[in-house]
Amino acid sequence: MSRYSLFSLLRHSLDYHRGWQRAWRNPQPKRAYDVVIVGGGGHGLATAYYLASECGVANVAVVEKGWLGGGNTGRNTTIVRSNYLWDESARLYDHAVKLWEGLSRELNYNVMFSQRGLLHLAHNVHDMQEIARRGCAIGLNGIDSEFLAPAQVAKMVPFINLHGRYPVLGALLQRRGGTARHDAVAWGYARAADKLGVDIIQNCEVTGFGMERGAVTGVHTERGFIAAGKVGCVVAGHCGVLAQMAGFRLPLESVPLQALVSEPLKPALDCVVMSGSVHAYISQSDKGELVIGAGSDAYNSYSQRGGFDTIEHALGAVVELYPVFSRLKMLRQWGGVVDVTVDRSPLLTKTPVGGLFFNCGWGTGGFKATPGSGHVFAHSIARGEMHPIAAPFSLERFHSGALVDEGAAAAVAH
């Protein structure tokens, strides 16, 4: 029975909710683990959970520099989709969507996954050609997608401006796409992993790696050395820093990605609407706020804020496409540090250091992949060889030239 059932809520209300058990422990690090996962965001926690639940590796620690879910997991716009062009991307992201569909039940924790549908607008001839190409490829991979005419778009979003500065010529719809609650994803995986014996160690920064004869032996942290036979690094925009600590470089650039939230309003938008060519996308949260995303900033930075020119560009497009929202006030703005590869596809890979694995390079679209990423990465670490779904995203592709180039194919990758 769920700890968070209606009956448990009523029972705990009698003592003003002061008697709830902690969702996960706050353990001291042990001297040694079979696997250490560096990074306590959604991908890292999912990796630890699947290591314990499916791979039989329960002696696992998740080491997090700050607090659980305090990085990109808590700084994104919660969009979930799998309508990518290339076969390799389609397999990876649709694997994630299939896991999303049963995730609340598996974790016994409501991650608030809402398959409200996702519209990708086309504003010019190039956009129309792009969605036609991608829609056909998606269909060949067995992933749902539909082409919509402008009138059909207006039926789904009655207040959209079809004939303005960014005319809407059509759209690609994925009905299985939608949103999930980012914090709940981290909390659900953390609670489930903790229940299986995984140690989640917060406020414990990794300062280096122990290595012997070309293989990793553990991690140096602010709280001492933690030995491990295998180490998986899942720290998004800071993976390049960890790679340098281990003595090699990754083909990554770190840039800020911004988002905004408006004041709440009554339910008006019951789907996600993306506009890749103008880098503005929008959805409405369960609290009524409009969640608005922009493109990544045009410069490298580790800032979690970003530049106002990017905000101005995104909001200008939103106001043009949805004039009804023009007088809304923005309540808050934030940024995340995203790690971007040259082909805009992730890195799921072994490294030149034996036993050291990296899961990074998700750029602006990492949240949607959380369950699938963690699942294939866990199996890769446990077996010592990359999972078949993860194999095309190895570091080797930058030497062989077998890139998975989603940069132009999928437009903005949120």
C-alpha positions as CSV (number, residue, x, y, z in Angstrom):
1,M,0.0,0.0,0.0
2,S,1.3,3.5,-0.9
3,R,2.6,5.6,1.9
4,Y,0.9,8.5,0.2
5,S,-2.6,7.0,-0.2
6,L,-5.7,9.0,0.8
7,F,-6.0,7.0,4.0
8,S,-2.4,7.8,5.0
9,L,-3.0,11.5,4.3
10,L,-6.1,11.5,6.5
11,R,-4.3,9.6,9.3
12,H,-1.3,12.0,9.3
13,S,-3.5,15.0,9.2
14,L,-4.5,14.2,12.8
15,D,-1.0,15.1,14.0
16,Y,-0.5,18.0,11.5
17,H,1.6,15.8,9.2
18,R,4.5,15.8,11.7
19,G,4.8,12.0,11.8
20,W,5.8,11.2,8.2
21,Q,8.8,8.9,7.8
22,R,11.7,10.3,5.7
23,A,11.4,9.4,2.1
24,W,15.0,8.3,2.0
25,R,17.9,7.9,4.4
26,N,20.8,10.3,4.9
27,P,23.6,7.8,5.4
28,Q,27.3,8.2,6.0
29,P,29.4,7.0,3.0
30,K,30.8,3.5,3.4
31,R,34.4,2.9,2.6
32,A,33.6,0.9,-0.6
33,Y,30.8,0.2,-3.0
34,D,30.4,-2.0,-6.1
35,V,29.3,1.1,-8.1
36,V,29.4,4.8,-7.4
37,I,27.1,7.1,-9.4
38,V,28.3,10.7,-9.4
39,G,25.3,13.0,-9.8
40,G,22.0,13.0,-7.8
41,G,19.7,14.2,-10.6
42,G,17.1,12.3,-12.4
43,H,19.4,10.3,-14.7
44,G,21.8,9.4,-11.8
45,L,19.0,8.3,-9.5
46,A,17.4,6.3,-12.2
47,T,20.7,4.6,-13.0
48,A,21.1,3.6,-9.3
49,Y,17.5,2.4,-9.1
50,Y,17.8,0.1,-12.2
51,L,21.2,-1.2,-11.0
52,A,19.5,-2.3,-7.8
53,S,16.1,-3.4,-9.2
54,E,17.1,-5.1,-12.4
55,C,20.9,-5.7,-12.5
56,G,21.3,-7.2,-9.0
57,V,23.8,-4.5,-7.9
58,A,22.5,-3.3,-4.6
59,N,25.8,-2.0,-3.1
60,V,25.5,1.3,-4.9
61,A,26.1,4.9,-3.8
62,V,24.8,8.1,-5.4
63,V,27.2,11.0,-4.6
64,E,25.8,14.5,-5.1
65,K,27.6,17.8,-4.8
66,G,24.5,19.7,-3.6
67,W,21.0,18.6,-2.8
68,L,19.1,15.9,-4.6
69,G,17.5,17.1,-7.8
70,G,19.0,20.6,-7.4
71,G,20.6,20.7,-10.9
72,N,19.0,20.5,-14.3
73,T,16.4,18.0,-13.0
74,G,14.7,20.9,-11.1
75,R,15.4,23.5,-13.8
76,N,13.7,22.2,-16.9
77,T,10.3,22.6,-18.6
78,T,9.2,19.0,-18.0
79,I,8.5,18.1,-21.6
80,V,8.4,14.4,-22.7
81,R,8.4,13.3,-26.3
82,S,10.1,10.8,-28.7
83,N,9.5,12.3,-32.1
84,Y,13.1,12.3,-33.2
85,L,14.3,11.7,-36.8
86,W,17.1,9.2,-36.6
87,D,16.6,5.6,-35.9
88,E,19.0,5.6,-33.0
89,S,17.4,8.6,-31.3
90,A,13.9,7.2,-31.9
91,R,14.8,3.9,-30.2
92,L,16.3,5.7,-27.2
93,Y,13.6,8.3,-26.6
94,D,10.7,6.0,-27.3
95,H,12.2,3.5,-24.8
96,A,12.0,6.3,-22.3
97,V,8.4,7.2,-23.2
98,K,7.4,3.5,-22.7
99,L,9.0,3.6,-19.3
100,W,7.3,6.9,-18.5
101,E,3.9,5.3,-19.1
102,G,4.3,2.9,-16.3
103,L,6.7,4.8,-14.0
104,S,4.3,6.0,-11.3
105,R,3.1,2.4,-10.9
106,E,6.6,1.0,-10.8
107,L,7.9,3.5,-8.3
108,N,4.7,3.6,-6.3
109,Y,5.0,7.4,-6.5
110,N,3.0,9.8,-8.7
111,V,5.4,11.5,-11.1
112,M,2.4,13.3,-12.6
113,F,3.1,12.1,-16.1
114,S,0.4,13.7,-18.4
115,Q,0.2,12.5,-22.0
116,R,-1.6,15.7,-23.0
117,G,-0.1,15.7,-26.5
118,L,2.7,17.7,-28.1
119,L,2.4,20.0,-31.1
120,H,5.4,21.0,-33.2
121,L,4.5,24.0,-35.3
122,A,5.7,24.8,-38.8
123,H,6.0,28.4,-39.9
124,N,7.6,28.2,-43.3
125,V,8.3,25.9,-46.2
126,H,11.5,24.5,-44.6
127,D,9.6,23.7,-41.4
128,M,6.9,21.9,-43.4
129,Q,9.5,19.9,-45.2
130,E,11.3,19.1,-41.9
131,I,8.1,17.8,-40.1
132,A,7.1,15.8,-43.2
133,R,10.5,14.1,-43.3
134,R,10.6,13.5,-39.5
135,G,6.9,12.4,-39.4
136,C,7.5,9.7,-42.0
137,A,10.7,8.5,-40.3
138,I,8.9,8.4,-37.0
139,G,6.1,6.3,-38.5
140,L,8.6,3.8,-40.0
141,N,9.9,3.4,-36.4
142,G,6.4,2.6,-35.1
143,I,6.2,5.9,-33.1
144,D,2.9,7.8,-33.2
145,S,2.7,11.1,-35.1
146,E,0.1,13.0,-37.0
147,F,0.2,15.9,-39.5
148,L,-2.2,18.7,-38.8
149,A,-3.5,21.5,-41.0
150,P,-3.8,25.0,-39.6
151,A,-7.5,24.6,-39.0
152,Q,-6.8,21.5,-36.9
153,V,-4.1,23.3,-34.9
154,A,-6.7,26.1,-34.2
155,K,-9.1,23.5,-33.0
156,M,-6.6,22.3,-30.4
157,V,-5.3,25.8,-29.5
158,P,-8.3,28.2,-30.3
159,F,-6.5,31.4,-29.3
160,I,-3.4,30.8,-31.5
161,N,-2.6,33.5,-34.1
162,L,-2.3,31.6,-37.4
163,H,-1.6,34.6,-39.7
164,G,0.8,36.8,-37.8
165,R,4.5,37.3,-37.9
166,Y,5.0,33.6,-37.6
167,P,2.2,32.1,-39.8
168,V,1.2,28.5,-38.8
169,L,1.3,26.4,-41.9
170,G,0.8,23.1,-40.2
171,A,2.1,21.0,-37.2
172,L,3.3,17.6,-36.2
173,L,1.4,16.1,-33.3
174,Q,2.6,13.3,-31.0
175,R,-0.3,12.4,-28.7
176,R,1.8,10.3,-26.4
177,G,4.0,13.3,-25.6
178,G,3.3,15.5,-22.7
179,T,4.8,16.6,-19.4
180,A,5.8,15.2,-16.0
181,R,6.6,16.7,-12.6
182,H,10.4,17.1,-12.5
183,D,10.8,17.1,-8.7
184,A,8.5,14.1,-8.3
185,V,10.7,12.1,-10.8
186,A,13.8,12.7,-8.6
187,W,12.0,12.0,-5.4
188,G,10.3,8.9,-6.7
189,Y,13.5,7.4,-8.0
190,A,15.4,8.4,-4.8
191,R,12.8,6.7,-2.5
192,A,12.6,3.6,-4.6
193,A,16.4,3.3,-4.8
194,D,16.8,3.9,-1.1
195,K,14.3,1.2,-0.4
196,L,16.5,-1.2,-2.4
197,G,19.6,-0.3,-0.3
198,V,21.2,2.4,-2.4
199,D,23.0,5.1,-0.3
200,I,22.2,8.6,-1.4
201,I,24.9,10.9,-0.2
202,Q,24.2,14.6,-0.5
203,N,26.5,17.6,-0.1
204,C,29.5,15.5,-1.0
205,E,31.5,16.9,-3.9
206,V,33.8,14.7,-6.0
207,T,37.2,16.3,-6.2
208,G,39.0,13.6,-8.2
209,F,39.3,9.9,-9.2
210,G,41.4,7.1,-7.8
211,M,43.1,5.3,-10.6
212,E,45.5,2.3,-10.8
213,R,46.9,0.7,-13.9
214,G,44.5,2.6,-16.2
215,A,41.4,1.7,-14.3
216,V,39.2,3.6,-11.8
217,T,39.5,2.5,-8.1
218,G,37.0,5.0,-6.6
219,V,36.3,8.7,-6.1
220,H,38.0,11.4,-3.9
221,T,35.3,13.5,-2.2
222,E,35.1,16.2,0.4
223,R,34.2,13.5,2.9
224,G,37.1,11.2,2.0
225,F,37.9,8.5,-0.5
226,I,35.2,6.1,-1.6
227,A,36.4,3.0,-3.2
228,A,34.4,1.5,-6.1
229,G,34.9,-1.1,-8.8
230,K,33.0,1.0,-11.3
231,V,32.0,4.7,-11.5
232,G,29.3,6.3,-13.5
233,C,29.3,10.1,-14.0
234,V,26.0,11.8,-14.7
235,V,26.4,15.5,-13.9
236,A,25.1,17.2,-17.1
237,G,26.9,20.5,-17.8
238,H,29.8,19.7,-15.5
239,C,30.8,16.3,-17.1
240,G,33.6,18.1,-19.0
241,V,35.1,19.1,-15.6
242,L,35.0,15.5,-14.3
243,A,36.5,14.2,-17.5
244,Q,39.5,16.5,-17.1
245,M,39.9,15.2,-13.6
246,A,40.2,11.7,-15.1
247,G,42.8,12.9,-17.6
248,F,40.8,13.1,-20.9
249,R,38.5,15.5,-22.7
250,L,35.0,15.1,-23.9
251,P,33.5,16.9,-27.0
252,L,31.1,19.0,-25.0
253,E,30.3,22.6,-24.6
254,S,28.3,23.9,-21.6
255,V,25.7,26.7,-22.2
256,P,22.8,28.2,-20.2
257,L,19.3,27.2,-21.1
258,Q,16.5,29.5,-19.8
259,A,12.9,29.1,-18.8
260,L,10.2,31.2,-17.3
261,V,6.9,30.8,-15.4
262,S,4.0,33.2,-15.5
263,E,1.4,34.1,-12.9
264,P,-1.4,31.4,-12.8
265,L,-4.5,31.6,-14.9
266,K,-7.5,29.4,-15.5
267,P,-7.0,26.3,-17.6
268,A,-6.5,27.4,-21.2
269,L,-3.8,25.2,-22.8
270,D,-4.2,21.5,-22.6
271,C,-1.2,20.4,-24.7
272,V,2.4,21.3,-25.2
273,V,3.2,23.6,-28.1
274,M,6.7,23.8,-29.6
275,S,7.9,26.3,-32.2
276,G,11.4,25.2,-33.2
277,S,12.2,27.8,-35.8
278,V,11.6,30.7,-33.3
279,H,12.7,28.7,-30.2
280,A,9.7,29.3,-28.1
281,Y,7.6,26.5,-26.5
282,I,4.9,26.6,-23.9
283,S,2.6,24.5,-21.7
284,Q,0.4,25.1,-18.7
285,S,1.1,23.5,-15.4
286,D,-1.4,21.9,-13.0
287,K,-1.2,25.1,-10.9
288,G,-2.2,27.2,-13.9
289,E,1.2,28.8,-14.6
290,L,2.4,29.0,-18.2
291,V,5.8,27.3,-18.4
292,I,7.8,29.0,-21.2
293,G,11.1,27.8,-22.6
294,A,13.6,29.5,-24.8
295,G,16.6,28.4,-26.8
296,S,20.0,28.0,-25.3
297,D,22.2,31.1,-25.0
298,A,24.8,31.7,-27.7
299,Y,27.8,31.6,-25.4
300,N,29.6,29.1,-23.1
301,S,28.9,29.6,-19.4
302,Y,28.2,27.8,-16.2
303,S,25.8,30.5,-15.1
304,Q,22.3,29.3,-14.0
305,R,20.7,32.6,-15.1
306,G,21.3,33.4,-18.8
307,G,20.9,36.5,-20.9
308,F,17.9,38.8,-21.3
309,D,18.2,38.9,-25.1
310,T,17.2,35.2,-25.2
311,I,14.2,35.9,-22.9
312,E,13.2,38.9,-25.1
313,H,13.3,36.7,-28.3
314,A,11.3,33.9,-26.7
315,L,8.6,36.1,-25.2
316,G,8.3,38.1,-28.4
317,A,7.4,35.0,-30.2
318,V,5.0,33.8,-27.5
319,V,3.2,37.1,-27.6
320,E,3.0,37.0,-31.4
321,L,1.6,33.5,-31.5
322,Y,-0.7,33.8,-28.4
323,P,-1.8,37.4,-28.1
324,V,-4.2,36.5,-25.3
325,F,-1.2,36.0,-23.0
326,S,0.4,39.4,-23.8
327,R,-0.6,41.0,-20.5
328,L,0.5,38.1,-18.2
329,K,3.3,38.8,-15.7
330,M,6.3,36.5,-15.4
331,L,6.8,35.3,-11.8
332,R,10.3,33.8,-12.1
333,Q,13.0,33.0,-14.5
334,W,15.9,30.5,-14.2
335,G,18.5,28.7,-16.2
336,G,20.2,25.3,-16.3
337,V,23.7,24.4,-17.5
338,V,23.3,22.1,-20.5
339,D,26.1,20.1,-22.1
340,V,25.9,20.1,-25.9
341,T,27.7,17.8,-28.4
342,V,28.4,18.7,-32.0
343,D,25.7,16.4,-33.3
344,R,23.2,17.4,-30.5
345,S,22.9,13.8,-29.3
346,P,24.0,12.4,-25.9
347,L,27.1,10.5,-24.8
348,L,26.5,7.1,-23.2
349,T,29.9,5.7,-23.2
350,K,32.9,3.9,-21.8
351,T,36.0,6.0,-21.4
352,P,39.8,5.6,-21.8
353,V,39.8,4.8,-18.0
354,G,38.7,1.3,-17.3
355,G,35.5,1.0,-15.2
356,L,34.6,4.7,-15.7
357,F,31.5,5.5,-17.6
358,F,29.9,8.8,-18.7
359,N,26.2,9.6,-19.3
360,C,26.1,13.2,-20.6
361,G,25.7,15.5,-23.6
362,W,21.9,15.5,-23.4
363,G,21.9,19.2,-24.3
364,T,18.5,20.8,-24.0
365,G,16.5,17.5,-24.0
366,G,17.7,15.4,-21.1
367,F,14.6,15.4,-18.9
368,K,12.4,13.5,-21.4
369,A,15.0,10.7,-21.5
370,T,15.3,10.2,-17.8
371,P,13.9,6.7,-17.4
372,G,15.3,5.4,-20.6
373,S,18.8,6.9,-20.0
374,G,19.0,5.5,-16.5
375,H,17.8,2.1,-17.6
376,V,20.3,1.5,-20.5
377,F,23.1,3.1,-18.5
378,A,22.5,0.8,-15.5
379,H,22.6,-2.2,-17.7
380,S,25.8,-0.9,-19.5
381,I,27.6,-0.4,-16.2
382,A,26.5,-3.8,-14.8
383,R,27.7,-5.7,-17.9
384,G,30.7,-3.6,-18.7
385,E,29.5,-3.2,-22.3
386,M,27.1,-0.6,-23.6
387,H,23.5,-1.6,-23.9
388,P,22.4,-2.0,-27.6
389,I,20.2,1.1,-27.4
390,A,23.1,3.1,-25.9
391,A,25.8,1.8,-28.2
392,P,25.4,4.3,-31.1
393,F,25.9,7.1,-28.6
394,S,29.4,6.1,-27.6
395,L,32.5,8.4,-27.7
396,E,33.8,6.3,-30.6
397,R,31.3,8.0,-33.0
398,F,33.4,11.2,-33.0
399,H,36.4,9.1,-34.4
400,S,34.4,7.0,-36.8
401,G,32.2,9.8,-38.1
402,A,29.0,7.8,-37.4
403,L,27.3,10.9,-35.8
404,V,23.6,10.9,-34.8
405,D,23.0,14.4,-36.0
406,E,19.8,15.7,-34.5
407,G,20.9,19.3,-34.6
408,A,18.8,20.3,-37.6
409,A,16.7,17.2,-37.9
410,A,14.7,17.6,-34.7
411,A,15.0,21.4,-34.5
412,V,15.0,22.6,-30.9
413,A,15.6,19.5,-28.8
414,H,13.6,20.3,-25.7
